[in-house]
Amino acid sequence: MSGQRVVLGSRSAERAQSAANDLGFDVTGASNEDCAAQADLVIVAVPWDGHAELLQELAPALAGKIVVDCVNPLGFDKQGAFGLAVPEGSAAQQAAAILPDSRVVGAFHHISAVLLLDAAVDSIDTDVLVVGDDREATDLVQALASRIAGIRGVYAGRLRNCGQIEMFTANLISINRRYKAHSGIRVTDV
């Protein structure tokens, strides 16, 4: 985990610890509430259907913290993945509306979990697009992304730009299915 202390949250602390044990890397598990309370920076990586409810439950524990939202509001049918409309504009904007006392950043939408978890992969050749309205928070998330070998954090604009980033994940899923790959994004000339 690139030298970072990582606590995995779940509704059940036991389930979180079991998943953390499966991951290895000195990851520990805790209930969502305990995880949010002890962390300085929280990455929200949950299914879209549970996004708003989870954030509403954790809002007091997340006050004053950097919250990195990497949720992609997607639907799936016979034709593949497609982006879902979000009244606030994006999952990250929904998070910002629910968490007005947190510093919400959108990032990590296009990183393959398969590659992140594969101990045989030494470097992941991709960029993490980072969006947000708090410069200090986006800089910190860019630096965090860059701690993963081969990954570079790239500032991609204000939080209002996150909808396009989240929706693009549907295109990457199509690419990955067609080419049996784990593709990501690389921004050139930066």
ZINOR-V459685 format. One record per residue. N is the residue number from 1. RES is the residue in one letter. SS is DSSP state (a for helix, b for strand, c for the rest). OMEGA is omega in degrees with one decimal (999 if undefined). D_FIRST is the distance of its C-alpha to the first C-alpha in Angstrom with 1 decimal. Layout:
[[N	RES	SS	OMEGA	D_FIRST] [N	RES	SS	OMEGA	D_FIRST]]
//
This chain:
[[1	M	c	174.9	0.0] [2	S	c	176.5	3.8] [3	G	c	179.0	5.5] [4	Q	c	170.6	5.7] [5	R	c	-176.0	7.7] [6	V	c	174.4	7.5] [7	V	b	-179.3	10.9] [8	L	b	-179.9	12.0] [9	G	b	176.1	15.7] [10	S	b	175.9	18.6] [11	R	c	179.7	22.4] [12	S	c	178.6	22.4] [13	A	a	179.9	20.3] [14	E	a	178.7	21.1] [15	R	a	177.7	19.8] [16	A	a	-179.5	16.6] [17	Q	a	177.2	16.1] [18	S	a	178.4	17.2] [19	A	a	178.1	14.7] [20	A	a	177.8	11.9] [21	N	a	178.4	13.6] [22	D	a	-179.9	13.8] [23	L	a	-174.1	10.1] [24	G	c	177.6	9.4] [25	F	c	-178.0	6.2] [26	D	c	175.4	8.2] [27	V	c	175.1	8.2] [28	T	b	-179.3	11.7] [29	G	b	179.1	14.3] [30	A	b	173.1	17.2] [31	S	b	178.1	20.0] [32	N	a	-177.9	19.5] [33	E	a	179.8	21.8] [34	D	a	178.5	20.2] [35	C	a	-179.2	16.7] [36	A	a	-177.5	18.4] [37	A	a	-175.2	20.5] [38	Q	a	-175.8	17.9] [39	A	c	172.0	15.4] [40	D	c	-179.7	16.2] [41	L	b	-177.6	14.6] [42	V	b	174.6	14.7] [43	I	b	179.5	13.7] [44	V	b	-179.3	16.5] [45	A	c	-177.5	16.0] [46	V	c	173.9	19.2] [47	P	c	-178.1	22.2] [48	W	a	-176.6	24.7] [49	D	a	-178.4	27.3] [50	G	a	-173.6	25.6] [51	H	a	-174.5	24.3] [52	A	a	-178.3	27.2] [53	E	a	179.7	28.0] [54	L	a	-178.0	24.5] [55	L	a	177.6	24.5] [56	Q	a	179.0	28.0] [57	E	a	-174.0	27.1] [58	L	a	-174.6	24.2] [59	A	a	180.0	26.1] [60	P	a	-179.1	27.2] [61	A	a	-177.8	23.8] [62	L	a	-179.4	22.3] [63	A	c	178.3	25.1] [64	G	c	-175.7	24.3] [65	K	c	171.4	20.6] [66	I	b	178.7	18.7] [67	V	b	179.9	18.3] [68	V	b	-178.3	16.5] [69	D	b	178.4	18.4] [70	C	c	-178.6	17.3] [71	V	c	177.5	20.0] [72	N	c	178.9	22.4] [73	P	c	-176.0	25.9] [74	L	b	170.2	27.1] [75	G	b	-179.4	29.9] [76	F	b	173.1	30.6] [77	D	b	-177.8	34.0] [78	K	c	-178.1	35.7] [79	Q	c	177.5	35.2] [80	G	b	-177.3	31.5] [81	A	b	175.4	29.1] [82	F	b	-179.1	30.6] [83	G	b	177.6	29.7] [84	L	c	176.8	31.2] [85	A	c	177.9	33.1] [86	V	c	-177.0	31.6] [87	P	c	-179.8	34.4] [88	E	c	-179.7	32.3] [89	G	c	178.9	31.3] [90	S	c	175.4	27.6] [91	A	a	-179.6	25.1] [92	A	a	176.7	23.7] [93	Q	a	174.4	27.3] [94	Q	a	178.1	28.0] [95	A	a	-179.9	25.1] [96	A	a	178.5	26.6] [97	A	a	-179.7	30.0] [98	I	a	-174.7	28.9] [99	L	c	-176.1	26.8] [100	P	c	-180.0	29.2] [101	D	c	177.9	27.9] [102	S	c	178.1	24.3] [103	R	b	-172.6	22.9] [104	V	b	177.5	22.0] [105	V	b	173.1	20.1] [106	G	b	-179.9	19.8] [107	A	c	174.8	16.8] [108	F	c	-178.0	14.5] [109	H	c	-169.2	17.6] [110	H	c	-177.4	17.6] [111	I	c	-179.5	14.3] [112	S	c	175.8	14.7] [113	A	a	179.2	12.7] [114	V	a	179.7	14.2] [115	L	a	179.8	12.7] [116	L	a	-175.9	9.1] [117	L	a	-177.4	9.6] [118	D	c	-178.8	11.7] [119	A	c	179.7	10.8] [120	A	c	180.0	13.9] [121	V	c	-178.0	12.8] [122	D	c	-174.3	12.2] [123	S	c	178.5	12.6] [124	I	c	-174.3	13.3] [125	D	c	-179.3	16.5] [126	T	b	175.8	16.7] [127	D	b	171.3	17.1] [128	V	b	176.8	16.0] [129	L	b	-175.0	19.3] [130	V	b	179.2	19.2] [131	V	b	177.5	22.4] [132	G	b	-177.3	23.7] [133	D	c	-178.4	26.6] [134	D	c	-173.8	25.0] [135	R	a	180.0	24.4] [136	E	a	-180.0	22.4] [137	A	a	179.8	20.0] [138	T	a	177.1	19.7] [139	D	a	180.0	19.2] [140	L	a	179.7	16.3] [141	V	a	174.5	14.7] [142	Q	a	179.7	15.5] [143	A	a	177.3	13.9] [144	L	a	178.8	10.6] [145	A	a	-176.8	10.9] [146	S	a	176.0	11.9] [147	R	c	178.1	8.9] [148	I	c	-175.4	7.8] [149	A	c	177.1	10.3] [150	G	c	-177.7	13.5] [151	I	b	178.0	13.0] [152	R	b	173.5	15.4] [153	G	b	-178.7	16.0] [154	V	b	176.7	19.8] [155	Y	b	-175.2	22.0] [156	A	c	174.5	24.1] [157	G	c	-177.3	26.6] [158	R	c	-178.9	27.4] [159	L	a	179.6	26.2] [160	R	a	178.0	29.4] [161	N	a	-172.6	28.1] [162	C	a	-179.5	25.3] [163	G	a	179.1	27.7] [164	Q	a	-179.2	28.0] [165	I	a	179.3	24.2] [166	E	a	-177.5	23.8] [167	M	a	-179.1	26.9] [168	F	a	177.7	25.9] [169	T	a	177.1	23.3] [170	A	a	177.6	26.5] [171	N	a	178.7	27.4] [172	L	a	176.7	24.1] [173	I	a	177.5	24.5] [174	S	a	177.7	28.0] [175	I	a	-177.5	27.0] [176	N	a	177.5	24.4] [177	R	a	-177.7	27.1] [178	R	a	-173.5	29.8] [179	Y	a	-179.1	28.0] [180	K	c	-174.1	25.7] [181	A	c	174.1	22.7] [182	H	c	-172.7	19.3] [183	S	c	176.4	20.5] [184	G	c	-178.1	19.2] [185	I	c	172.8	20.9] [186	R	c	177.1	21.5] [187	V	c	-177.5	23.8] [188	T	c	174.2	26.2] [189	D	c	176.3	28.1] [190	V	c	999	25.8]]
//
